[in-house]
Structures are given as C-alpha cells and as structure tokens.
Amino acid sequence: MFANQFISNEIFPLKKSDSVESAGLFLQDFQVKELPIVEGGKVLGMVNETILQQTEKNGVEECMDISIGSYLVHEFTHFFELWKRFNQTHFDTLALVNSEQQFRGIVAAKDVLKQSYSSLALAQEGSFLIIEVPVIQYSLAEISRICESNDAKIVHLMVEHKGANTNLLHVSVQLNKIYLNHVIASLDRFGYSVIHTNSPLDPNQNMDDRYNWLLKYLST
C-alpha cells in the first residue's frame, strides 16, 4: 500500500488568501491540528492550531511555517514509511506531492489507521498469541516453522521490546486458525513462553489438556 491510496476526500488545503479565523474553523471542522497552504499546485507552507491561536496576524500567509520538508510525503511512499513519518512528527496530516513537487492531496493519520485495518491481515479470521522470548533467541523462521507444522500460517506479526532495560521481546503473532492449542503446545516444547492468547478452547481438546493449559495461564 502506498500513500496515494489514503488521500482524503474530506480534508482540503488552505489558500494563502484565507484568514486566520477561517483557517481555525477549517481545522476544527476537519478535526486536525495542521493543514498545508497550497497555491498553483505547490505547497507553500503549513499552519497548525498552535500558531493560529498565538498569532496576531490576520492572514495565514503571514504566519505559515515554510520549512515544509517534514510535512511533505511522496505519493508513492510505502505504508510502513508513512506510519513512521506520522510517528516521528506527531502530525495529524501530511501533504502528498508527486515527483515534480506538485500537490496531490492530504493524508490524515486517522484515515490511514481506519483504511489500513480493513486491508491488513488483522481483519482476517483467526486468533493471536504473544510469545515472550530473549532477543538473542528470537527467530522468525523457527516460529513460523513451528506454526506451519501445526497447519497454521502467520498472517500478521509485531515485535516489541518488553522494556528499555530488558533483553526480552514480546512477539505478537496472528494466525489463520481459531484454535491454537496444538501451536501453543509445540511452542512450549521448543522453549517458547506463550504469555497470552485470545484463542478459545478447542471443543475437541480433551479435559486434561484444558486443565493443564488453564494452570499454565493462571501462573503467568
């Protein structure tokens, strides 16, 4: 997925002739904190709500931020890089441009989140589990092999550090199966600690297995 797939049809840029008051109303109506100022297909600058609230100027052209590098994104920026930019800047919106720096539209963080969820594997049917593993022992290839040996495929995966001062990772894995009891048992056999799952108990699983899994879950 690329940035141009998330262009908003409901959020529009400002013009340099707009007043500070009208710009503030646009920000309020669009429920965003910043907007680009566009003239002749070129992004001239950006204004945000803080600048508008503090300025004594009458027009947005007089108080716009012209250091627009961090606000601009190429229309074929990949989805991952797009989220990285939102995370780095903490902006609500970014201005898309093409190779000639012509304005193509606005992408909003809230729209990217909403639209990408329906397109990503997160929307697929299945269950997830969280594995706690030391950094040095983490191997996606091995985790994938264990899952696939139990007829389960990874459709989404997220890796995060448990904390700044620890060498442990939390690996969140979404699989395309509802019942993961066999996957969990295999991971446990290979030394992986499953600390959480939303998988329901398999109705075909015997009572001993259910009891053992419950004890393990309560002890974590």
N, C-alpha and C positions, 0 to 999 in steps of 0.2 A: 504494500500500500504506500502511496506517495501523497505528499502534502496537497496536491491539487484535487485529490478526491475528497478533501474535507472543507473545501471553500464554502463559506456560509452564504446562504441566500437571504439571510435576515439581518446581517450586520453590514453596514456600509461605511466608507471612509468619510472623513470631513473634507470640506473645501477651505482654502486659505481665507476665503471671504466670510466664513462662519464666525459668529460672535462667541465669546467665552460662555455666555449664558446658554446659547443653543447647543454648544458642544457638550456642556454639562448635562443638558437634557437628553442628548443622544446617548451619552454614556449610561445614564440612568435607565433609559428605555431599553437599551441593548444588554444591560446588566453586565457591563465590562468596565475595566479600570483604565484602559487606554485605547486610542484609535489613531490610525495614520491620517495624515493630511495629504491628499492626492490632487494633483493638478496636471492636466495634459498627459495622463497616464504615468506620471512619475510620482514616486513617494518623496515628498519634500521634508517630512519630519513626522514626529509623533507628539501627541499630548496625552497626559494622564490626569486623573482626577485630582491628584495632589497639587500639581502645577496650577490647574484651573481654580482650585479652591484658594490658593495663596496669592494668585496674581491680581494686580490692579489694572491690568490691561483690558482692553475691550474686545480685541480680535485674537483668534487662535494663532494667526501667523506671527504675532508678536511674542508669543510665549511657547512656541513649539520647540521640541528637542530635535536638533538637526543631526545629532550623532546617531544615525539610524541603523548602523550596522547590526546591532543586536536585535533589532526589531524585524529585519528582513530575512526571509527564507526563500530559497529557490523552489519553484513549483514542483520539482521532481526530487525534493528532499524525502528520504525514506521515513516511514512512520517512526522507527526507532530513534532516528536523529531528531525528528520533530518533537518527540516527547522529551528528549534530552535537552533541547533548547528551552522548552517550557519549564523544565525543572531547574535549569541554570539561571534563567532570568526571572522566574516567578511572574511572568506576564500572563494576562488573560487572553490576549490576542497577539497574532503575528501577521505581518503583511507579506503576501506572496508576490514574487516577481519572476519574470522569465529571464532567459539568457541575455536579453537586451535591457534588463532592469526595468522593463515595463510592468506596471502594477497589474496583477492578475486577480486579486481578491484577498479576503481576510479569512484566517482560520482562528477559531476560538477553542481554547482548551476544553471547555465543557462539551463542545460538539465532537471533538476528536475522541473524547472518552466515550461518549454515547454511541457514536457511529462505529468505533473500532470494536467495541464489546460485541456487537452483533455479528461482526465479521471474523473475529478471532475464535480460536478453539475453545475459549472459555464458555461460549454459548452451546457447545456440543454436550450431548448427554454423556454422563459418566460420573465418576467420583474422584476425589483427590485425597492425597495423603501428604504429610510433612515428615521428612526424614532429617534427623539431626546427625551430622557427620563431621569429623575433623577435616579441616581444609586439606591437609596433606593426603587424606584418604579419598577425597571426592573424585569420582569417576563417572561421568555421564554415560560413557559406553557400557560400564558394568551395570549401572542402574537400569539402563534401557534393556540390556540383555536379560536381566532378571525378570523385568516386567513382561517382556515379549515371550519368555519361556513359559509364562502363565497365560498366554493368549491375550495380553493387554498391551496396548500401544500408548506411548506418551503423546498427548495432543497439546499439552502446554506445560511449561516448566519455568519456575522462577527461583533464583538463588539469592540469598541474602545472608549477611553476617549476623550472627546472633547478637553481637555487641562489639563495641570498638576494642575492648580489651580481652577478647577471646578468640580462639582459633577454630571455633565451631561455626559451621554453616547450617542454615535451615533451607532445605531443598523442598519446595512445594511442587508436587507433580500431579497433574491431572491426567487421568487415564480414560480410555473409552469403554470402561466396564463399570457397572454399578457395584457389583460385589467384589471386594478386593482381598478377601480373607486369604486366598492362596498366594497372592502377591506379597501381602504383609508377612506371611509365614516364611516365604522364600527370602525376603529381605532380612528378616530376623536371623535366618540360618546363615546368611553371609555376613553377619555382623553389623547390619544397618539398624539403627534405632528409629522406629516409627513412633513419633510422639503425638500424632493426631491424624484422624481421618474422618470424613463425613460419610464413609461407606456404611450402608445399613448391614445388619447381619444377614448372611445368606440363609434363606429358609431351608436350603438343602444341607446346611452345615450341621454337624452333629452337636449335641449338647455339651460334650466335653470341650470341643473346640471353642464354643461360645463362652463357656465358663473361663477357660484359660485366657482368652482374649480380654474378657472383662477384667480379670485380675491384673493383667498387664496394663490395661488402660488406666485403672484406678491408681496404680502405683507410680505412674509418670507425673 
